[in-house]
Amino acid sequence: FSSFSIARSGLRSWNSIHPVQPAMEFLQDSIPKVCLAAAAAALYARASSSLLRPGLPRLVALLPVLAFLAAAPLACTSSTNVRGTAAFFLAWLGTFKVALLAAGRGPLDPALPVLTFLFTALLPVKLRGAAAPAKAGKPVSLVSCAVKVAVIAVLLWLYQFSDRMHLYARLALYGVHMYCFFDLLLPCIAAAGGALGMEMEPQFDRPYLASSLRDFWGRRWNLMVSAILRPSVYDPVRARAGSAAGVLASFAVSGLMHEAMVCYLSLRWPPSGGMAAFFVLHGVCCVAEGWWARRWATSGWPPLQRPVATALVGLFVTATSFWLFFPALLPGVEEKLMEEWAAVGAFFLDAGGKVPSYGQRSKS
């Protein structure tokens, strides 16, 4: 079967689990329609929340929004990359934000202006609260952005030769690509919000300089996810079972959501479990690291030099990623993702090759 027929059969199997066929017929393969429908769902969530108090009545009113956000990424059947990005924005972050709205716990609030509410609900951004520290966010470095653009350009060129690369080399390149892509995309979204008068919190803070796993996950890597998991999972569990249980629960939920993201990418069920194992392992290691750090400090031993600690964190994250994280993408997903990006690279290379010929033709 062709990849298109596999994707369509996967979509049909998902529709048998989630009866959303009428909505999918309206949205199928139409990114503008998905965006408009998502905006309409967010506006409905704001209007209904302004009329209902937090609790069960508001939750019941928001259930259709939760169902829509979970189903909407499945409409993007023509592109695995677009479907994965939509799943992250809507099916993960969007549903968690709406669920928190039902409980009256933010980051969404019906009192927000319409544009700010839409921006916060549908995009991976978090407004800087009035009670937040007064320090100004770091401006986007043009040099850093230029370097990341150059890295992505080189990777797009290298993807032409992906069939000759070792599997681990391809996975390493794609891991670098995803970091550079999101570290460009998310600050650009935040900058757009800033131009509209919204002050956003940063999403990445040089994760390659993390000196511990807790520093990496809690203060440097994909901070929007941490900001969502903290009020929805960590705080309630910690209040009942302690900090360690809150950390483990947060990593377990993150692992389950990553498994869901793989299902959106591959349109296959059930998931392999590798993503969940990766995050559970890192949750256990974060708890153990915190315990060991406290014991180390009370013993009076000198702390590890920061370069050594940073190197150890990088080695551990890299090794466990190749062991558990990346293999979850191997059954067809990694090939589709790289093929699409290779097509993007080929398009720009072809367009760049035509520019000189057009210039010579105009001179003649």
Contacts in CASP RR format, 6 or more apart in sequence:
PFRMAT RR
TARGET T0000
AUTHOR 0000-0000-0000
METHOD contacts of the structure
MODEL  1
FSSFSIARSGLRSWNSIHPVQPAMEFLQDSIPKVCLAAAAAALYARASSS
LLRPGLPRLVALLPVLAFLAAAPLACTSSTNVRGTAAFFLAWLGTFKVAL
LAAGRGPLDPALPVLTFLFTALLPVKLRGAAAPAKAGKPVSLVSCAVKVA
VIAVLLWLYQFSDRMHLYARLALYGVHMYCFFDLLLPCIAAAGGALGMEM
EPQFDRPYLASSLRDFWGRRWNLMVSAILRPSVYDPVRARAGSAAGVLAS
FAVSGLMHEAMVCYLSLRWPPSGGMAAFFVLHGVCCVAEGWWARRWATSG
WPPLQRPVATALVGLFVTATSFWLFFPALLPGVEEKLMEEWAAVGAFFLD
AGGKVPSYGQRSKS
1 9 0 8 1.000
3 336 0 8 1.000
6 267 0 8 1.000
7 77 0 8 1.000
7 267 0 8 1.000
8 77 0 8 1.000
10 267 0 8 1.000
10 268 0 8 1.000
11 24 0 8 1.000
11 74 0 8 1.000
11 77 0 8 1.000
11 267 0 8 1.000
13 267 0 8 1.000
13 269 0 8 1.000
14 74 0 8 1.000
14 267 0 8 1.000
14 269 0 8 1.000
15 21 0 8 1.000
15 24 0 8 1.000
15 74 0 8 1.000
17 269 0 8 1.000
18 67 0 8 1.000
18 70 0 8 1.000
18 71 0 8 1.000
20 67 0 8 1.000
20 71 0 8 1.000
20 74 0 8 1.000
23 68 0 8 1.000
23 71 0 8 1.000
23 72 0 8 1.000
23 75 0 8 1.000
24 71 0 8 1.000
24 74 0 8 1.000
24 75 0 8 1.000
26 33 0 8 1.000
26 37 0 8 1.000
27 33 0 8 1.000
27 34 0 8 1.000
27 37 0 8 1.000
27 72 0 8 1.000
27 75 0 8 1.000
28 75 0 8 1.000
28 77 0 8 1.000
29 75 0 8 1.000
29 76 0 8 1.000
29 77 0 8 1.000
29 78 0 8 1.000
30 75 0 8 1.000
31 76 0 8 1.000
31 82 0 8 1.000
33 75 0 8 1.000
34 72 0 8 1.000
34 75 0 8 1.000
34 76 0 8 1.000
34 86 0 8 1.000
37 68 0 8 1.000
37 72 0 8 1.000
38 68 0 8 1.000
38 69 0 8 1.000
38 72 0 8 1.000
38 90 0 8 1.000
38 122 0 8 1.000
39 118 0 8 1.000
39 122 0 8 1.000
41 64 0 8 1.000
41 65 0 8 1.000
41 68 0 8 1.000
41 69 0 8 1.000
42 65 0 8 1.000
42 117 0 8 1.000
42 118 0 8 1.000
42 121 0 8 1.000
42 122 0 8 1.000
43 114 0 8 1.000
43 117 0 8 1.000
43 118 0 8 1.000
44 64 0 8 1.000
44 65 0 8 1.000
45 62 0 8 1.000
45 65 0 8 1.000
45 98 0 8 1.000
45 101 0 8 1.000
45 108 0 8 1.000
45 121 0 8 1.000
46 108 0 8 1.000
46 110 0 8 1.000
46 112 0 8 1.000
46 114 0 8 1.000
46 117 0 8 1.000
46 121 0 8 1.000
47 110 0 8 1.000
48 58 0 8 1.000
48 61 0 8 1.000
48 62 0 8 1.000
49 58 0 8 1.000
49 61 0 8 1.000
49 62 0 8 1.000
49 101 0 8 1.000
49 102 0 8 1.000
49 108 0 8 1.000
49 110 0 8 1.000
50 110 0 8 1.000
50 111 0 8 1.000
52 58 0 8 1.000
52 61 0 8 1.000
54 102 0 8 1.000
54 103 0 8 1.000
54 104 0 8 1.000
54 105 0 8 1.000
55 102 0 8 1.000
55 103 0 8 1.000
55 104 0 8 1.000
58 101 0 8 1.000
58 102 0 8 1.000
58 104 0 8 1.000
59 99 0 8 1.000
59 102 0 8 1.000
59 103 0 8 1.000
62 98 0 8 1.000
62 99 0 8 1.000
62 101 0 8 1.000
62 102 0 8 1.000
65 98 0 8 1.000
66 95 0 8 1.000
66 98 0 8 1.000
66 99 0 8 1.000
69 90 0 8 1.000
69 91 0 8 1.000
69 94 0 8 1.000
69 95 0 8 1.000
69 98 0 8 1.000
70 90 0 8 1.000
70 91 0 8 1.000
70 95 0 8 1.000
72 86 0 8 1.000
72 90 0 8 1.000
72 91 0 8 1.000
73 83 0 8 1.000
73 84 0 8 1.000
73 86 0 8 1.000
73 87 0 8 1.000
73 90 0 8 1.000
73 91 0 8 1.000
73 264 0 8 1.000
74 83 0 8 1.000
74 264 0 8 1.000
74 267 0 8 1.000
76 82 0 8 1.000
76 83 0 8 1.000
76 84 0 8 1.000
76 86 0 8 1.000
77 83 0 8 1.000
79 340 0 8 1.000
80 265 0 8 1.000
80 333 0 8 1.000
80 336 0 8 1.000
80 337 0 8 1.000
80 340 0 8 1.000
81 337 0 8 1.000
81 340 0 8 1.000
81 341 0 8 1.000
83 264 0 8 1.000
83 265 0 8 1.000
84 261 0 8 1.000
84 264 0 8 1.000
84 265 0 8 1.000
87 260 0 8 1.000
87 261 0 8 1.000
87 264 0 8 1.000
87 265 0 8 1.000
88 124 0 8 1.000
88 261 0 8 1.000
89 122 0 8 1.000
89 123 0 8 1.000
89 124 0 8 1.000
90 122 0 8 1.000
91 260 0 8 1.000
91 261 0 8 1.000
91 264 0 8 1.000
92 225 0 8 1.000
92 257 0 8 1.000
92 260 0 8 1.000
92 261 0 8 1.000
93 124 0 8 1.000
93 224 0 8 1.000
93 225 0 8 1.000
93 228 0 8 1.000
94 121 0 8 1.000
94 122 0 8 1.000
96 228 0 8 1.000
96 229 0 8 1.000
96 232 0 8 1.000
97 106 0 8 1.000
97 107 0 8 1.000
97 108 0 8 1.000
97 120 0 8 1.000
97 121 0 8 1.000
97 228 0 8 1.000
98 108 0 8 1.000
98 121 0 8 1.000
99 232 0 8 1.000
100 106 0 8 1.000
100 107 0 8 1.000
100 108 0 8 1.000
100 228 0 8 1.000
100 231 0 8 1.000
100 232 0 8 1.000
101 108 0 8 1.000
101 109 0 8 1.000
101 110 0 8 1.000
105 231 0 8 1.000
105 232 0 8 1.000
106 231 0 8 1.000
107 120 0 8 1.000
107 126 0 8 1.000
107 127 0 8 1.000
107 227 0 8 1.000
108 117 0 8 1.000
108 120 0 8 1.000
108 121 0 8 1.000
109 117 0 8 1.000
110 117 0 8 1.000
112 120 0 8 1.000
115 196 0 8 1.000
116 127 0 8 1.000
116 196 0 8 1.000
116 198 0 8 1.000
119 125 0 8 1.000
119 193 0 8 1.000
119 196 0 8 1.000
119 198 0 8 1.000
120 126 0 8 1.000
120 127 0 8 1.000
123 189 0 8 1.000
124 186 0 8 1.000
124 189 0 8 1.000
124 203 0 8 1.000
124 224 0 8 1.000
125 186 0 8 1.000
125 189 0 8 1.000
125 190 0 8 1.000
125 193 0 8 1.000
125 198 0 8 1.000
125 200 0 8 1.000
125 201 0 8 1.000
125 203 0 8 1.000
125 224 0 8 1.000
126 200 0 8 1.000
126 201 0 8 1.000
126 223 0 8 1.000
126 224 0 8 1.000
126 227 0 8 1.000
127 198 0 8 1.000
127 199 0 8 1.000
127 200 0 8 1.000
127 201 0 8 1.000
128 199 0 8 1.000
128 200 0 8 1.000
128 201 0 8 1.000
129 199 0 8 1.000
132 201 0 8 1.000
137 202 0 8 1.000
138 202 0 8 1.000
140 187 0 8 1.000
140 188 0 8 1.000
140 191 0 8 1.000
145 184 0 8 1.000
145 187 0 8 1.000
148 180 0 8 1.000
148 183 0 8 1.000
148 184 0 8 1.000
149 184 0 8 1.000
151 176 0 8 1.000
151 177 0 8 1.000
151 180 0 8 1.000
152 177 0 8 1.000
152 180 0 8 1.000
152 181 0 8 1.000
152 184 0 8 1.000
153 348 0 8 1.000
155 173 0 8 1.000
155 176 0 8 1.000
155 177 0 8 1.000
155 180 0 8 1.000
155 341 0 8 1.000
156 341 0 8 1.000
156 342 0 8 1.000
156 344 0 8 1.000
156 345 0 8 1.000
156 348 0 8 1.000
157 345 0 8 1.000
157 349 0 8 1.000
158 165 0 8 1.000
158 173 0 8 1.000
159 173 0 8 1.000
159 338 0 8 1.000
159 341 0 8 1.000
159 342 0 8 1.000
159 345 0 8 1.000
160 342 0 8 1.000
160 346 0 8 1.000
162 170 0 8 1.000
162 338 0 8 1.000
162 342 0 8 1.000
165 173 0 8 1.000
167 330 0 8 1.000
168 322 0 8 1.000
170 334 0 8 1.000
170 338 0 8 1.000
171 322 0 8 1.000
171 326 0 8 1.000
171 329 0 8 1.000
171 334 0 8 1.000
174 334 0 8 1.000
174 337 0 8 1.000
174 338 0 8 1.000
175 326 0 8 1.000
177 341 0 8 1.000
179 207 0 8 1.000
182 203 0 8 1.000
182 204 0 8 1.000
182 222 0 8 1.000
183 203 0 8 1.000
183 204 0 8 1.000
186 203 0 8 1.000
186 204 0 8 1.000
186 224 0 8 1.000
187 202 0 8 1.000
187 203 0 8 1.000
187 204 0 8 1.000
189 200 0 8 1.000
190 200 0 8 1.000
190 201 0 8 1.000
190 202 0 8 1.000
190 203 0 8 1.000
193 200 0 8 1.000
194 200 0 8 1.000
201 223 0 8 1.000
201 227 0 8 1.000
202 223 0 8 1.000
203 222 0 8 1.000
203 223 0 8 1.000
203 224 0 8 1.000
204 220 0 8 1.000
204 221 0 8 1.000
204 222 0 8 1.000
204 223 0 8 1.000
205 219 0 8 1.000
205 220 0 8 1.000
205 223 0 8 1.000
206 220 0 8 1.000
207 216 0 8 1.000
207 220 0 8 1.000
207 221 0 8 1.000
208 310 0 8 1.000
208 314 0 8 1.000
209 220 0 8 1.000
209 310 0 8 1.000
210 216 0 8 1.000
210 219 0 8 1.000
210 220 0 8 1.000
210 221 0 8 1.000
210 310 0 8 1.000
210 313 0 8 1.000
210 314 0 8 1.000
211 306 0 8 1.000
211 309 0 8 1.000
211 310 0 8 1.000
211 313 0 8 1.000
212 289 0 8 1.000
212 293 0 8 1.000
212 309 0 8 1.000
212 313 0 8 1.000
213 282 0 8 1.000
213 283 0 8 1.000
213 285 0 8 1.000
213 286 0 8 1.000
213 289 0 8 1.000
213 313 0 8 1.000
213 316 0 8 1.000
213 317 0 8 1.000
214 286 0 8 1.000
214 289 0 8 1.000
214 290 0 8 1.000
215 313 0 8 1.000
216 313 0 8 1.000
216 317 0 8 1.000
217 226 0 8 1.000
217 282 0 8 1.000
217 286 0 8 1.000
218 226 0 8 1.000
225 254 0 8 1.000
229 250 0 8 1.000
229 253 0 8 1.000
229 254 0 8 1.000
230 250 0 8 1.000
232 253 0 8 1.000
233 246 0 8 1.000
233 249 0 8 1.000
233 250 0 8 1.000
233 253 0 8 1.000
234 246 0 8 1.000
234 247 0 8 1.000
234 249 0 8 1.000
234 250 0 8 1.000
237 245 0 8 1.000
237 246 0 8 1.000
237 249 0 8 1.000
237 250 0 8 1.000
238 245 0 8 1.000
238 246 0 8 1.000
244 287 0 8 1.000
247 283 0 8 1.000
247 286 0 8 1.000
247 287 0 8 1.000
248 280 0 8 1.000
248 283 0 8 1.000
248 284 0 8 1.000
248 287 0 8 1.000
250 283 0 8 1.000
251 279 0 8 1.000
251 280 0 8 1.000
251 282 0 8 1.000
251 283 0 8 1.000
251 284 0 8 1.000
251 286 0 8 1.000
252 276 0 8 1.000
252 279 0 8 1.000
252 280 0 8 1.000
254 279 0 8 1.000
255 275 0 8 1.000
255 276 0 8 1.000
255 278 0 8 1.000
255 279 0 8 1.000
255 280 0 8 1.000
256 276 0 8 1.000
258 275 0 8 1.000
258 276 0 8 1.000
258 278 0 8 1.000
258 279 0 8 1.000
258 328 0 8 1.000
259 271 0 8 1.000
259 272 0 8 1.000
259 273 0 8 1.000
259 274 0 8 1.000
259 275 0 8 1.000
259 276 0 8 1.000
259 328 0 8 1.000
260 271 0 8 1.000
261 275 0 8 1.000
262 271 0 8 1.000
262 272 0 8 1.000
262 275 0 8 1.000
262 328 0 8 1.000
262 329 0 8 1.000
262 333 0 8 1.000
263 269 0 8 1.000
263 271 0 8 1.000
265 329 0 8 1.000
265 333 0 8 1.000
265 336 0 8 1.000
265 337 0 8 1.000
266 331 0 8 1.000
266 332 0 8 1.000
266 333 0 8 1.000
268 331 0 8 1.000
271 328 0 8 1.000
272 327 0 8 1.000
272 328 0 8 1.000
272 331 0 8 1.000
273 328 0 8 1.000
274 324 0 8 1.000
274 325 0 8 1.000
274 327 0 8 1.000
274 328 0 8 1.000
275 324 0 8 1.000
275 325 0 8 1.000
275 328 0 8 1.000
277 324 0 8 1.000
278 320 0 8 1.000
278 321 0 8 1.000
278 323 0 8 1.000
278 324 0 8 1.000
278 325 0 8 1.000
278 328 0 8 1.000
281 320 0 8 1.000
281 324 0 8 1.000
282 320 0 8 1.000
285 316 0 8 1.000
296 303 0 8 1.000
297 303 0 8 1.000
303 309 0 8 1.000
304 312 0 8 1.000
326 334 0 8 1.000
329 337 0 8 1.000
END
